[in-house]
């Protein structure tokens, strides 16, 4: 088991003990996506010259009342251990491990706007029918997605964005023209 799997398994065990697997998984997922999308945050939390106390303060400010003490404490721990760069991988593995225990697949769905619960439920149903498995959707707001959705399930990427559709039409026209 590598370090990322170990961190994810440890957090999963604690979250299971507290009966908060879904909450912690969602919170860590959102934190890791913020980390991925903000170069300034990523650079600060990974810079060895930035004092640990300052990093801890940044994590506390970032999460505040938006995350449980368990998630906040875990993120602070990972940052203090100098493993900030592993946060996205840990969040993904935690979601995968938690979903696997419930015999589900995890689908990351990126959209330009926040998806409501009804839309997420419809996506879970449609993706479940398409894959033959129960699916848990992790929604990510990604301003680079211009209309539509980008869905990733394991190694499969479904690009249903307007840009993708336009590129497909352009390629068809070039082949026929």
C-alpha positions, -999 to +999 in steps of 0.1 A: +000+000+000+015+034-010+014+065+011-017+079-006-037+047-001-026+047+035-037+082+042-071+075+025-076+042+043-068+058+077-092+087+071-118+063+059-115+042+090-119+072+113-148+086+092-165+052+093-161+051+131-178+085+134-205+076+108-195+105+085-179+088+055-201+107+029-196+141+046-158+137+050-154+123+014-173+153+000-155+178+020-121+165+012-130+162-025-140+200-025-108+210-007-087+190-031-103+206-061-098+241-047-061+231-042-059+219-079-076+250-093-057+276-073-020+279-082-015+305-054-030+281-028-011+252-041+022+271-042+018+284-007+008+251+009+037+233-008+064+259-002+088+246+025+098+282+033+062+290+045+060+283+082+037+254+093+017+278+115+009+300+086-001+270+065-024+258+093-040+293+094-046+292+057-063+258+060-084+270+089-094+301+069-101+281+038-123+255+055-137+274+085-172+264+091-175+247+057-159+215+068-160+192+098-132+191+124-122+157+111-117+170+076-100+202+087-077+182+111-068+157+084-059+185+058-038+203+084-020+170+092-013+163+055-001+199+050+021+197+081+037+164+069+047+182+037+023+161+016+000+189+003+006+178-033-010+144-024-044+160-014-061+155-048-049+119-050-059+112-014-094+126-020-098+105-051-087+073-033-109+080-003-139+085-026-130+053-045-125+033-013-157+045+002-177+038-030-161+004-034-173-006+001-208+002-010-202-014-044-204+019-063-184+036-089-173+073-085-180+097-113-164+131-113-186+155-132-173+190-141-196+218-151-194+256-153-222+260-127-231+242-095-254+213-100-285+209-079-294+177-060-321+167-085-296+170-114-270+150-096-296+123-088-305+121-126-268+119-135-263+091-110-292+072-125-282+077-161-246+068-155-257+038-135-278+026-164-249+032-188-223+014-167-244-013-151-232-002-116-244+021-089-227+055-094-219+082-069-214+116-086-188+141-072-197+174-088-170+200-095-176+236-106-150+242-133-152+276-150-132+263-180-161+241-190-182+262-213-216+246-215-223+209-209-204+184-187-172+165-185-176+132-167-148+109-156-155+074-144-123+055-137-103+058-170-133+067-191-139+104-200-172+115-214-169+150-229-203+164-234-193+201-236-203+225-262-166+229-272-163+191-277-194+191-299-182+220-320-148+203-324-165+172-336-187+191-361-156+210-373-137+177-379-167+162-397-169+193-420-132+192-427-133+155-437-163+161-459-151+194-474 
